[in-house]
Amino acid sequence: MKTTLEMQDTLFRRMKAQAASTGVSIRQFVTEAVEDKLANRARARRGPSGWKRIFGALPGSAKEIDRAVQAEFERIDPADWR
């Protein structure tokens, strides 16, 4: 399907440069961006993930706890999971 998009010139130039630097066409870049956006929205509708889904979201300092938990998970080497 063909469509027409209107966007700011600066946004178009940024998009074109990013697509070129990653070696994909603008068509592919836009397609991937829309797919990513739709996937993110679907994940957001499913509700909490990770530790929040298991233990429940905590009031107040949940953002601080989430940052700490995420930081620890990022330190773990996936090769060590086995």
PDB file of N, CA, C and O in Angstrom:
ATOM      1  N   MET A   1       0.854  -1.169   0.000  1.00  0.00           N
ATOM      2  CA  MET A   1       0.000   0.000   0.000  1.00  0.00           C
ATOM      3  C   MET A   1       0.895   1.224   0.000  1.00  0.00           C
ATOM      4  O   MET A   1       1.929   1.239   0.668  1.00  0.00           O
ATOM      5  N   LYS A   2       0.519   2.219  -0.719  1.00  0.00           N
ATOM      6  CA  LYS A   2       1.247   3.479  -0.743  1.00  0.00           C
ATOM      7  C   LYS A   2       0.492   4.488   0.102  1.00  0.00           C
ATOM      8  O   LYS A   2      -0.736   4.470   0.185  1.00  0.00           O
ATOM      9  N   THR A   3       1.270   5.378   0.732  1.00  0.00           N
ATOM     10  CA  THR A   3       0.661   6.445   1.515  1.00  0.00           C
ATOM     11  C   THR A   3       1.562   7.662   1.450  1.00  0.00           C
ATOM     12  O   THR A   3       2.707   7.572   1.007  1.00  0.00           O
ATOM     13  N   THR A   4       1.054   8.782   1.885  1.00  0.00           N
ATOM     14  CA  THR A   4       1.818  10.021   1.919  1.00  0.00           C
ATOM     15  C   THR A   4       1.916  10.479   3.362  1.00  0.00           C
ATOM     16  O   THR A   4       0.924  10.496   4.090  1.00  0.00           O
ATOM     17  N   LEU A   5       3.119  10.848   3.767  1.00  0.00           N
ATOM     18  CA  LEU A   5       3.332  11.358   5.121  1.00  0.00           C
ATOM     19  C   LEU A   5       3.798  12.799   5.040  1.00  0.00           C
ATOM     20  O   LEU A   5       4.581  13.159   4.161  1.00  0.00           O
ATOM     21  N   GLU A   6       3.325  13.607   5.941  1.00  0.00           N
ATOM     22  CA  GLU A   6       3.824  14.974   6.072  1.00  0.00           C
ATOM     23  C   GLU A   6       4.544  15.065   7.398  1.00  0.00           C
ATOM     24  O   GLU A   6       4.022  14.648   8.432  1.00  0.00           O
ATOM     25  N   MET A   7       5.778  15.628   7.361  1.00  0.00           N
ATOM     26  CA  MET A   7       6.542  15.795   8.588  1.00  0.00           C
ATOM     27  C   MET A   7       7.442  17.007   8.440  1.00  0.00           C
ATOM     28  O   MET A   7       7.650  17.522   7.342  1.00  0.00           O
ATOM     29  N   GLN A   8       7.965  17.446   9.563  1.00  0.00           N
ATOM     30  CA  GLN A   8       8.873  18.591   9.555  1.00  0.00           C
ATOM     31  C   GLN A   8      10.128  18.241   8.765  1.00  0.00           C
ATOM     32  O   GLN A   8      10.578  17.095   8.763  1.00  0.00           O
ATOM     33  N   ASP A   9      10.689  19.249   8.091  1.00  0.00           N
ATOM     34  CA  ASP A   9      11.900  19.029   7.304  1.00  0.00           C
ATOM     35  C   ASP A   9      13.038  18.490   8.160  1.00  0.00           C
ATOM     36  O   ASP A   9      13.776  17.602   7.734  1.00  0.00           O
ATOM     37  N   THR A  10      13.175  19.025   9.361  1.00  0.00           N
ATOM     38  CA  THR A  10      14.277  18.573  10.218  1.00  0.00           C
ATOM     39  C   THR A  10      14.105  17.105  10.611  1.00  0.00           C
ATOM     40  O   THR A  10      15.081  16.358  10.675  1.00  0.00           O
ATOM     41  N   LEU A  11      12.870  16.698  10.871  1.00  0.00           N
ATOM     42  CA  LEU A  11      12.619  15.303  11.208  1.00  0.00           C
ATOM     43  C   LEU A  11      12.910  14.400  10.011  1.00  0.00           C
ATOM     44  O   LEU A  11      13.480  13.320  10.165  1.00  0.00           O
ATOM     45  N   PHE A  12      12.517  14.846   8.825  1.00  0.00           N
ATOM     46  CA  PHE A  12      12.782  14.057   7.626  1.00  0.00           C
ATOM     47  C   PHE A  12      14.279  13.891   7.394  1.00  0.00           C
ATOM     48  O   PHE A  12      14.742  12.800   7.060  1.00  0.00           O
ATOM     49  N   ARG A  13      15.032  14.966   7.569  1.00  0.00           N
ATOM     50  CA  ARG A  13      16.488  14.878   7.376  1.00  0.00           C
ATOM     51  C   ARG A  13      17.126  13.935   8.388  1.00  0.00           C
ATOM     52  O   ARG A  13      18.021  13.164   8.041  1.00  0.00           O
ATOM     53  N   ARG A  14      16.669  13.994   9.638  1.00  0.00           N
ATOM     54  CA  ARG A  14      17.190  13.083  10.661  1.00  0.00           C
ATOM     55  C   ARG A  14      16.870  11.635  10.301  1.00  0.00           C
ATOM     56  O   ARG A  14      17.721  10.753  10.421  1.00  0.00           O
ATOM     57  N   MET A  15      15.640  11.399   9.861  1.00  0.00           N
ATOM     58  CA  MET A  15      15.221  10.056   9.492  1.00  0.00           C
ATOM     59  C   MET A  15      16.038   9.553   8.312  1.00  0.00           C
ATOM     60  O   MET A  15      16.504   8.414   8.323  1.00  0.00           O
ATOM     61  N   LYS A  16      16.216  10.385   7.299  1.00  0.00           N
ATOM     62  CA  LYS A  16      16.958  10.000   6.113  1.00  0.00           C
ATOM     63  C   LYS A  16      18.420   9.678   6.455  1.00  0.00           C
ATOM     64  O   LYS A  16      18.984   8.707   5.951  1.00  0.00           O
ATOM     65  N   ALA A  17      19.013  10.493   7.307  1.00  0.00           N
ATOM     66  CA  ALA A  17      20.403  10.258   7.721  1.00  0.00           C
ATOM     67  C   ALA A  17      20.528   8.967   8.517  1.00  0.00           C
ATOM     68  O   ALA A  17      21.464   8.196   8.305  1.00  0.00           O
ATOM     69  N   GLN A  18      19.593   8.724   9.431  1.00  0.00           N
ATOM     70  CA  GLN A  18      19.628   7.510  10.242  1.00  0.00           C
ATOM     71  C   GLN A  18      19.433   6.268   9.370  1.00  0.00           C
ATOM     72  O   GLN A  18      20.116   5.261   9.556  1.00  0.00           O
ATOM     73  N   ALA A  19      18.516   6.342   8.435  1.00  0.00           N
ATOM     74  CA  ALA A  19      18.287   5.215   7.529  1.00  0.00           C
ATOM     75  C   ALA A  19      19.544   4.940   6.711  1.00  0.00           C
ATOM     76  O   ALA A  19      19.951   3.788   6.558  1.00  0.00           O
ATOM     77  N   ALA A  20      20.152   5.984   6.191  1.00  0.00           N
ATOM     78  CA  ALA A  20      21.364   5.808   5.387  1.00  0.00           C
ATOM     79  C   ALA A  20      22.508   5.235   6.221  1.00  0.00           C
ATOM     80  O   ALA A  20      23.263   4.387   5.745  1.00  0.00           O
ATOM     81  N   SER A  21      22.634   5.696   7.463  1.00  0.00           N
ATOM     82  CA  SER A  21      23.741   5.216   8.300  1.00  0.00           C
ATOM     83  C   SER A  21      23.572   3.758   8.700  1.00  0.00           C
ATOM     84  O   SER A  21      24.553   3.086   9.019  1.00  0.00           O
ATOM     85  N   THR A  22      22.339   3.261   8.687  1.00  0.00           N
ATOM     86  CA  THR A  22      22.104   1.856   9.025  1.00  0.00           C
ATOM     87  C   THR A  22      21.940   0.996   7.775  1.00  0.00           C
ATOM     88  O   THR A  22      21.764  -0.219   7.870  1.00  0.00           O
ATOM     89  N   GLY A  23      21.999   1.632   6.604  1.00  0.00           N
ATOM     90  CA  GLY A  23      21.951   0.883   5.354  1.00  0.00           C
ATOM     91  C   GLY A  23      20.586   0.363   4.966  1.00  0.00           C
ATOM     92  O   GLY A  23      20.480  -0.657   4.285  1.00  0.00           O
ATOM     93  N   VAL A  24      19.528   1.057   5.395  1.00  0.00           N
ATOM     94  CA  VAL A  24      18.182   0.639   5.004  1.00  0.00           C
ATOM     95  C   VAL A  24      17.511   1.774   4.235  1.00  0.00           C
ATOM     96  O   VAL A  24      17.900   2.936   4.351  1.00  0.00           O
ATOM     97  N   SER A  25      16.521   1.426   3.467  1.00  0.00           N
ATOM     98  CA  SER A  25      15.771   2.438   2.725  1.00  0.00           C
ATOM     99  C   SER A  25      14.867   3.206   3.693  1.00  0.00           C
ATOM    100  O   SER A  25      14.600   2.754   4.807  1.00  0.00           O
ATOM    101  N   ILE A  26      14.412   4.354   3.251  1.00  0.00           N
ATOM    102  CA  ILE A  26      13.476   5.126   4.069  1.00  0.00           C
ATOM    103  C   ILE A  26      12.190   4.323   4.268  1.00  0.00           C
ATOM    104  O   ILE A  26      11.601   4.350   5.349  1.00  0.00           O
ATOM    105  N   ARG A  27      11.758   3.612   3.234  1.00  0.00           N
ATOM    106  CA  ARG A  27      10.557   2.780   3.344  1.00  0.00           C
ATOM    107  C   ARG A  27      10.721   1.747   4.464  1.00  0.00           C
ATOM    108  O   ARG A  27       9.831   1.578   5.297  1.00  0.00           O
ATOM    109  N   GLN A  28      11.864   1.062   4.475  1.00  0.00           N
ATOM    110  CA  GLN A  28      12.110   0.048   5.500  1.00  0.00           C
ATOM    111  C   GLN A  28      12.236   0.695   6.877  1.00  0.00           C
ATOM    112  O   GLN A  28      11.743   0.155   7.867  1.00  0.00           O
ATOM    113  N   PHE A  29      12.892   1.844   6.939  1.00  0.00           N
ATOM    114  CA  PHE A  29      13.062   2.557   8.204  1.00  0.00           C
ATOM    115  C   PHE A  29      11.705   2.919   8.809  1.00  0.00           C
ATOM    116  O   PHE A  29      11.469   2.701   9.997  1.00  0.00           O
ATOM    117  N   VAL A  30      10.819   3.473   7.983  1.00  0.00           N
ATOM    118  CA  VAL A  30       9.491   3.865   8.465  1.00  0.00           C
ATOM    119  C   VAL A  30       8.691   2.624   8.868  1.00  0.00           C
ATOM    120  O   VAL A  30       8.010   2.628   9.893  1.00  0.00           O
ATOM    121  N   THR A  31       8.774   1.573   8.069  1.00  0.00           N
ATOM    122  CA  THR A  31       8.060   0.338   8.401  1.00  0.00           C
ATOM    123  C   THR A  31       8.502  -0.202   9.748  1.00  0.00           C
ATOM    124  O   THR A  31       7.669  -0.553  10.583  1.00  0.00           O
ATOM    125  N   GLU A  32       9.824  -0.271   9.968  1.00  0.00           N
ATOM    126  CA  GLU A  32      10.341  -0.770  11.247  1.00  0.00           C
ATOM    127  C   GLU A  32       9.940   0.139  12.409  1.00  0.00           C
ATOM    128  O   GLU A  32       9.627  -0.343  13.497  1.00  0.00           O
ATOM    129  N   ALA A  33       9.947   1.450  12.179  1.00  0.00           N
ATOM    130  CA  ALA A  33       9.566   2.395  13.239  1.00  0.00           C
ATOM    131  C   ALA A  33       8.103   2.197  13.642  1.00  0.00           C
ATOM    132  O   ALA A  33       7.775   2.210  14.829  1.00  0.00           O
ATOM    133  N   VAL A  34       7.240   2.017  12.664  1.00  0.00           N
ATOM    134  CA  VAL A  34       5.813   1.805  12.957  1.00  0.00           C
ATOM    135  C   VAL A  34       5.616   0.461  13.665  1.00  0.00           C
ATOM    136  O   VAL A  34       4.844   0.365  14.619  1.00  0.00           O
ATOM    137  N   GLU A  35       6.318  -0.577  13.192  1.00  0.00           N
ATOM    138  CA  GLU A  35       6.213  -1.882  13.853  1.00  0.00           C
ATOM    139  C   GLU A  35       6.672  -1.802  15.309  1.00  0.00           C
ATOM    140  O   GLU A  35       6.026  -2.359  16.196  1.00  0.00           O
ATOM    141  N   ASP A  36       7.787  -1.112  15.554  1.00  0.00           N
ATOM    142  CA  ASP A  36       8.285  -0.946  16.927  1.00  0.00           C
ATOM    143  C   ASP A  36       7.283  -0.198  17.797  1.00  0.00           C
ATOM    144  O   ASP A  36       7.035  -0.583  18.939  1.00  0.00           O
ATOM    145  N   LYS A  37       6.714   0.862  17.260  1.00  0.00           N
ATOM    146  CA  LYS A  37       5.740   1.656  18.017  1.00  0.00           C
ATOM    147  C   LYS A  37       4.517   0.818  18.376  1.00  0.00           C
ATOM    148  O   LYS A  37       4.033   0.874  19.507  1.00  0.00           O
ATOM    149  N   LEU A  38       4.020   0.047  17.420  1.00  0.00           N
ATOM    150  CA  LEU A  38       2.852  -0.800  17.683  1.00  0.00           C
ATOM    151  C   LEU A  38       3.177  -1.879  18.716  1.00  0.00           C
ATOM    152  O   LEU A  38       2.352  -2.177  19.579  1.00  0.00           O
ATOM    153  N   ALA A  39       4.363  -2.459  18.632  1.00  0.00           N
ATOM    154  CA  ALA A  39       4.770  -3.485  19.599  1.00  0.00           C
ATOM    155  C   ALA A  39       4.888  -2.892  20.994  1.00  0.00           C
ATOM    156  O   ALA A  39       4.474  -3.518  21.970  1.00  0.00           O
ATOM    157  N   ASN A  40       5.449  -1.691  21.099  1.00  0.00           N
ATOM    158  CA  ASN A  40       5.575  -1.023  22.405  1.00  0.00           C
ATOM    159  C   ASN A  40       4.210  -0.741  23.018  1.00  0.00           C
ATOM    160  O   ASN A  40       4.016  -0.909  24.222  1.00  0.00           O
ATOM    161  N   ARG A  41       3.281  -0.317  22.198  1.00  0.00           N
ATOM    162  CA  ARG A  41       1.929  -0.055  22.714  1.00  0.00           C
ATOM    163  C   ARG A  41       1.251  -1.338  23.160  1.00  0.00           C
ATOM    164  O   ARG A  41       0.533  -1.348  24.159  1.00  0.00           O
ATOM    165  N   ALA A  42       1.475  -2.421  22.427  1.00  0.00           N
ATOM    166  CA  ALA A  42       0.885  -3.710  22.806  1.00  0.00           C
ATOM    167  C   ALA A  42       1.464  -4.172  24.142  1.00  0.00           C
ATOM    168  O   ALA A  42       0.732  -4.674  24.995  1.00  0.00           O
ATOM    169  N   ARG A  43       2.787  -4.001  24.330  1.00  0.00           N
ATOM    170  CA  ARG A  43       3.404  -4.370  25.608  1.00  0.00           C
ATOM    171  C   ARG A  43       2.854  -3.528  26.744  1.00  0.00           C
ATOM    172  O   ARG A  43       2.619  -4.039  27.839  1.00  0.00           O
ATOM    173  N   ALA A  44       2.646  -2.245  26.495  1.00  0.00           N
ATOM    174  CA  ALA A  44       2.122  -1.349  27.537  1.00  0.00           C
ATOM    175  C   ALA A  44       0.710  -1.757  27.941  1.00  0.00           C
ATOM    176  O   ALA A  44       0.352  -1.653  29.114  1.00  0.00           O
ATOM    177  N   ARG A  45      -0.096  -2.219  26.987  1.00  0.00           N
ATOM    178  CA  ARG A  45      -1.468  -2.643  27.304  1.00  0.00           C
ATOM    179  C   ARG A  45      -1.495  -3.935  28.107  1.00  0.00           C
ATOM    180  O   ARG A  45      -2.430  -4.173  28.871  1.00  0.00           O
ATOM    181  N   ARG A  46      -0.469  -4.775  27.937  1.00  0.00           N
ATOM    182  CA  ARG A  46      -0.443  -6.034  28.670  1.00  0.00           C
ATOM    183  C   ARG A  46      -0.177  -5.840  30.152  1.00  0.00           C
ATOM    184  O   ARG A  46      -0.405  -6.750  30.949  1.00  0.00           O
ATOM    185  N   GLY A  47       0.300  -4.671  30.524  1.00  0.00           N
ATOM    186  CA  GLY A  47       0.529  -4.400  31.936  1.00  0.00           C
ATOM    187  C   GLY A  47       1.971  -4.608  32.340  1.00  0.00           C
ATOM    188  O   GLY A  47       2.859  -4.731  31.497  1.00  0.00           O
ATOM    189  N   PRO A  48       2.192  -4.647  33.649  1.00  0.00           N
ATOM    190  CA  PRO A  48       3.559  -4.723  34.162  1.00  0.00           C
ATOM    191  C   PRO A  48       4.282  -5.984  33.701  1.00  0.00           C
ATOM    192  O   PRO A  48       3.676  -7.023  33.440  1.00  0.00           O
ATOM    193  N   SER A  49       5.589  -5.849  33.614  1.00  0.00           N
ATOM    194  CA  SER A  49       6.395  -7.007  33.256  1.00  0.00           C
ATOM    195  C   SER A  49       7.487  -7.183  34.297  1.00  0.00           C
ATOM    196  O   SER A  49       7.633  -6.354  35.195  1.00  0.00           O
ATOM    197  N   GLY A  50       8.236  -8.234  34.181  1.00  0.00           N
ATOM    198  CA  GLY A  50       9.350  -8.469  35.082  1.00  0.00           C
ATOM    199  C   GLY A  50       8.897  -8.675  36.506  1.00  0.00           C
ATOM    200  O   GLY A  50       7.890  -9.336  36.760  1.00  0.00           O
ATOM    201  N   TRP A  51       9.636  -8.114  37.427  1.00  0.00           N
ATOM    202  CA  TRP A  51       9.362  -8.326  38.847  1.00  0.00           C
ATOM    203  C   TRP A  51       8.010  -7.765  39.266  1.00  0.00           C
ATOM    204  O   TRP A  51       7.398  -8.278  40.202  1.00  0.00           O
ATOM    205  N   LYS A  52       7.534  -6.727  38.594  1.00  0.00           N
ATOM    206  CA  LYS A  52       6.242  -6.135  38.966  1.00  0.00           C
ATOM    207  C   LYS A  52       5.098  -7.116  38.731  1.00  0.00           C
ATOM    208  O   LYS A  52       4.145  -7.165  39.507  1.00  0.00           O
ATOM    209  N   ARG A  53       5.199  -7.898  37.652  1.00  0.00           N
ATOM    210  CA  ARG A  53       4.147  -8.855  37.345  1.00  0.00           C
ATOM    211  C   ARG A  53       4.095  -9.949  38.417  1.00  0.00           C
ATOM    212  O   ARG A  53       3.019 -10.429  38.772  1.00  0.00           O
ATOM    213  N   ILE A  54       5.261 -10.335  38.922  1.00  0.00           N
ATOM    214  CA  ILE A  54       5.332 -11.416  39.905  1.00  0.00           C
ATOM    215  C   ILE A  54       4.962 -10.933  41.307  1.00  0.00           C
ATOM    216  O   ILE A  54       4.162 -11.566  41.996  1.00  0.00           O
ATOM    217  N   PHE A  55       5.549  -9.802  41.726  1.00  0.00           N
ATOM    218  CA  PHE A  55       5.383  -9.340  43.097  1.00  0.00           C
ATOM    219  C   PHE A  55       4.381  -8.197  43.248  1.00  0.00           C
ATOM    220  O   PHE A  55       3.996  -7.854  44.366  1.00  0.00           O
ATOM    221  N   GLY A  56       3.964  -7.615  42.143  1.00  0.00           N
ATOM    222  CA  GLY A  56       3.036  -6.493  42.200  1.00  0.00           C
ATOM    223  C   GLY A  56       3.786  -5.177  42.269  1.00  0.00           C
ATOM    224  O   GLY A  56       4.879  -5.099  42.829  1.00  0.00           O
ATOM    225  N   ALA A  57       3.203  -4.169  41.707  1.00  0.00           N
ATOM    226  CA  ALA A  57       3.824  -2.850  41.731  1.00  0.00           C
ATOM    227  C   ALA A  57       3.745  -2.272  43.134  1.00  0.00           C
ATOM    228  O   ALA A  57       2.717  -2.363  43.805  1.00  0.00           O
ATOM    229  N   LEU A  58       4.837  -1.685  43.559  1.00  0.00           N
ATOM    230  CA  LEU A  58       4.880  -1.094  44.892  1.00  0.00           C
ATOM    231  C   LEU A  58       4.602   0.399  44.801  1.00  0.00           C
ATOM    232  O   LEU A  58       5.062   1.050  43.864  1.00  0.00           O
ATOM    233  N   PRO A  59       3.866   0.951  45.744  1.00  0.00           N
ATOM    234  CA  PRO A  59       3.586   2.382  45.708  1.00  0.00           C
ATOM    235  C   PRO A  59       4.830   3.191  46.059  1.00  0.00           C
ATOM    236  O   PRO A  59       5.752   2.678  46.693  1.00  0.00           O
ATOM    237  N   GLY A  60       4.853   4.431  45.652  1.00  0.00           N
ATOM    238  CA  GLY A  60       5.920   5.344  46.059  1.00  0.00           C
ATOM    239  C   GLY A  60       7.213   5.159  45.304  1.00  0.00           C
ATOM    240  O   GLY A  60       7.418   5.777  44.259  1.00  0.00           O
ATOM    241  N   SER A  61       8.082   4.320  45.814  1.00  0.00           N
ATOM    242  CA  SER A  61       9.433   4.206  45.276  1.00  0.00           C
ATOM    243  C   SER A  61       9.561   3.130  44.201  1.00  0.00           C
ATOM    244  O   SER A  61      10.661   2.626  43.975  1.00  0.00           O
ATOM    245  N   ALA A  62       8.496   2.773  43.552  1.00  0.00           N
ATOM    246  CA  ALA A  62       8.541   1.715  42.543  1.00  0.00           C
ATOM    247  C   ALA A  62       9.505   2.059  41.416  1.00  0.00           C
ATOM    248  O   ALA A  62      10.185   1.172  40.901  1.00  0.00           O
ATOM    249  N   LYS A  63       9.578   3.323  41.024  1.00  0.00           N
ATOM    250  CA  LYS A  63      10.492   3.709  39.949  1.00  0.00           C
ATOM    251  C   LYS A  63      11.936   3.496  40.370  1.00  0.00           C
ATOM    252  O   LYS A  63      12.753   3.030  39.577  1.00  0.00           O
ATOM    253  N   GLU A  64      12.250   3.831  41.599  1.00  0.00           N
ATOM    254  CA  GLU A  64      13.614   3.638  42.094  1.00  0.00           C
ATOM    255  C   GLU A  64      13.948   2.149  42.157  1.00  0.00           C
ATOM    256  O   GLU A  64      15.048   1.742  41.782  1.00  0.00           O
ATOM    257  N   ILE A  65      13.021   1.351  42.621  1.00  0.00           N
ATOM    258  CA  ILE A  65      13.240  -0.092  42.701  1.00  0.00           C
ATOM    259  C   ILE A  65      13.396  -0.664  41.300  1.00  0.00           C
ATOM    260  O   ILE A  65      14.273  -1.492  41.055  1.00  0.00           O
ATOM    261  N   ASP A  66      12.550  -0.225  40.389  1.00  0.00           N
ATOM    262  CA  ASP A  66      12.612  -0.717  39.015  1.00  0.00           C
ATOM    263  C   ASP A  66      13.962  -0.385  38.394  1.00  0.00           C
ATOM    264  O   ASP A  66      14.554  -1.229  37.721  1.00  0.00           O
ATOM    265  N   ARG A  67      14.462   0.839  38.610  1.00  0.00           N
ATOM    266  CA  ARG A  67      15.774   1.212  38.070  1.00  0.00           C
ATOM    267  C   ARG A  67      16.871   0.324  38.641  1.00  0.00           C
ATOM    268  O   ARG A  67      17.763  -0.114  37.914  1.00  0.00           O
ATOM    269  N   ALA A  68      16.807   0.058  39.949  1.00  0.00           N
ATOM    270  CA  ALA A  68      17.821  -0.789  40.588  1.00  0.00           C
ATOM    271  C   ALA A  68      17.768  -2.215  40.050  1.00  0.00           C
ATOM    272  O   ALA A  68      18.806  -2.817  39.773  1.00  0.00           O
ATOM    273  N   VAL A  69      16.570  -2.750  39.904  1.00  0.00           N
ATOM    274  CA  VAL A  69      16.424  -4.109  39.387  1.00  0.00           C
ATOM    275  C   VAL A  69      16.920  -4.175  37.951  1.00  0.00           C
ATOM    276  O   VAL A  69      17.651  -5.099  37.593  1.00  0.00           O
ATOM    277  N   GLN A  70      16.535  -3.209  37.122  1.00  0.00           N
ATOM    278  CA  GLN A  70      16.985  -3.184  35.733  1.00  0.00           C
ATOM    279  C   GLN A  70      18.510  -3.082  35.660  1.00  0.00           C
ATOM    280  O   GLN A  70      19.134  -3.756  34.840  1.00  0.00           O
ATOM    281  N   ALA A  71      19.110  -2.252  36.505  1.00  0.00           N
ATOM    282  CA  ALA A  71      20.566  -2.110  36.514  1.00  0.00           C
ATOM    283  C   ALA A  71      21.239  -3.436  36.841  1.00  0.00           C
ATOM    284  O   ALA A  71      22.258  -3.779  36.242  1.00  0.00           O
ATOM    285  N   GLU A  72      20.685  -4.176  37.774  1.00  0.00           N
ATOM    286  CA  GLU A  72      21.263  -5.474  38.125  1.00  0.00           C
ATOM    287  C   GLU A  72      21.122  -6.474  36.984  1.00  0.00           C
ATOM    288  O   GLU A  72      22.054  -7.225  36.698  1.00  0.00           O
ATOM    289  N   PHE A  73      19.961  -6.487  36.329  1.00  0.00           N
ATOM    290  CA  PHE A  73      19.777  -7.392  35.203  1.00  0.00           C
ATOM    291  C   PHE A  73      20.720  -7.055  34.058  1.00  0.00           C
ATOM    292  O   PHE A  73      21.180  -7.953  33.353  1.00  0.00           O
ATOM    293  N   GLU A  74      21.013  -5.776  33.864  1.00  0.00           N
ATOM    294  CA  GLU A  74      21.924  -5.378  32.797  1.00  0.00           C
ATOM    295  C   GLU A  74      23.351  -5.827  33.084  1.00  0.00           C
ATOM    296  O   GLU A  74      24.142  -6.011  32.158  1.00  0.00           O
ATOM    297  N   ARG A  75      23.685  -6.003  34.354  1.00  0.00           N
ATOM    298  CA  ARG A  75      25.031  -6.454  34.722  1.00  0.00           C
ATOM    299  C   ARG A  75      25.224  -7.939  34.473  1.00  0.00           C
ATOM    300  O   ARG A  75      26.357  -8.405  34.354  1.00  0.00           O
ATOM    301  N   ILE A  76      24.134  -8.684  34.392  1.00  0.00           N
ATOM    302  CA  ILE A  76      24.207 -10.126  34.217  1.00  0.00           C
ATOM    303  C   ILE A  76      24.543 -10.456  32.775  1.00  0.00           C
ATOM    304  O   ILE A  76      23.904  -9.950  31.852  1.00  0.00           O
ATOM    305  N   ASP A  77      25.543 -11.303  32.578  1.00  0.00           N
ATOM    306  CA  ASP A  77      25.904 -11.740  31.246  1.00  0.00           C
ATOM    307  C   ASP A  77      24.951 -12.860  30.838  1.00  0.00           C
ATOM    308  O   ASP A  77      24.849 -13.864  31.544  1.00  0.00           O
ATOM    309  N   PRO A  78      24.242 -12.706  29.696  1.00  0.00           N
ATOM    310  CA  PRO A  78      23.313 -13.752  29.266  1.00  0.00           C
ATOM    311  C   PRO A  78      23.949 -15.136  29.170  1.00  0.00           C
ATOM    312  O   PRO A  78      23.258 -16.144  29.318  1.00  0.00           O
ATOM    313  N   ALA A  79      25.258 -15.196  28.923  1.00  0.00           N
ATOM    314  CA  ALA A  79      25.937 -16.488  28.834  1.00  0.00           C
ATOM    315  C   ALA A  79      25.937 -17.205  30.192  1.00  0.00           C
ATOM    316  O   ALA A  79      26.060 -18.429  30.242  1.00  0.00           O
ATOM    317  N   ASP A  80      25.803 -16.461  31.281  1.00  0.00           N
ATOM    318  CA  ASP A  80      25.786 -17.048  32.629  1.00  0.00           C
ATOM    319  C   ASP A  80      24.433 -17.647  33.005  1.00  0.00           C
ATOM    320  O   ASP A  80      24.321 -18.312  34.035  1.00  0.00           O
ATOM    321  N   TRP A  81      23.415 -17.425  32.197  1.00  0.00           N
ATOM    322  CA  TRP A  81      22.078 -17.908  32.505  1.00  0.00           C
ATOM    323  C   TRP A  81      21.941 -19.414  32.365  1.00  0.00           C
ATOM    324  O   TRP A  81      20.986 -20.001  32.874  1.00  0.00           O
ATOM    325  N   ARG A  82      22.855 -20.023  31.702  1.00  0.00           N
ATOM    326  CA  ARG A  82      22.739 -21.466  31.424  1.00  0.00           C
ATOM    327  C   ARG A  82      23.350 -22.284  32.504  1.00  0.00           C
ATOM    328  O   ARG A  82      23.339 -23.513  32.429  1.00  0.00           O
TER     329      ARG A  82
END
